Amino acid sequence: MPHTAARSTADFHDAGPSAQVLAAGVLPWRTAGQGLEVLLIHRPQYDDWSWPKGKLDDGETLPECARREVSEEIGLEIELGIPLPITRYSVGNGKKTPKEVWYWAAEAGRTTPVPDGKEVDRTQWVPADQARELLTNATDAEPLEALMAAHRDQALRTAPFIVLRHAKAKPRSSWSRAEGQRPLAATGRRQALAVRRLLAAWEPQKVITSPWLRCVETVTPYVKDTRRGFKEVSAFTEKAAKNKPHKARQEMARLLGKQRSTLLCTHRPVLPEILKVLAQDLPPAVPAALPEKDPYLSPGAVIVVHQALDLGGRIVSVEAYDVWDD
């Protein structure tokens, strides 16, 4: 069973993977003298022009897969941008098997792609409006159309804001000391490592956390690996949010207002206040993938919203992922 996933934009809503075969990929893009350009790859095995993509490895989430495939196939280290529509088709001889490929946009900048020489032997930057003519498979045009529409709407250049529920902590019933010092359980420590791998898909630059130990321990693998610091904000503790919920909402709104790549780690009881702020900033045109019922997120799960930098930080997409599947 794949890890849970949901995402939405103004144009589509994906409730989660449903096909037997799952893959993920990226549409690398950049702006140049000719406007929006996209990077196509040529696969010698199929003699086709397509997008970087591939099947999920065991235990891998869809965002992790998308980023890994770009790195392995063409040597680009990217961060995921807005989600793009899924392509669906059948594979195999005889009895056909349904397949889904989940796509994201990814700004590639000026980094030179380096094909691996096996799965990909050539790459080509082309103006986006000419890419349709070069794509071999008709299904590959759907994410391209969404990418071009986002560019026209100034919704392509974005910053991710990630809300993370801390990983599984030791049970309250077995902890007699201060609540703020209750640590992660053994399962939670493994979850924190899985969270670190998922966060690599977006590589948030600023890390904010509740100062309580279980939140700090959840972000520790990420901050250690990336050599980033983190800031503790007491407004996001369970106690503070219960006594002064407006403070949690105010702090959340302030962080969103900065329009920068951010990770916020907090507790389940604080999530309703966080979600209220996100819902207020969510345009009516964007179907909500925001969780609506308690517990909102499983331990170690994330919500990712993208803020369009050319639209004053307007939220243009919502995603939710669970890294842990017992």
Secondary structure, DSSP 8 states (H G I E B T S, - for coil): ----EEEEESS-EE----SSEEEEEEEEEEEETTEEEEEEEEETTTTEEE-SEEE--TT--HHHHHHHHHHHHH-------SEEEEEEEEESSSS-EEEEEEEEEEE-TT------SSS--EEEEEEHHHHHHH-SSGGGHHHHHHHHHHHHTT-SSEEEEEEEE---B--GGG--S-GGG--B-HHHHHHHHHHHHHHTTT--SEEEE-SSHHHHHHHHHHHHHHT---EE-GGGSHHHHHH-HHHHHHHHHHHHHT-S-EEEEE-GGGHHHHHHHHHHHS-TTS------STTSS-TT-EEEEEEEGGGTTEEEEEEEE-----
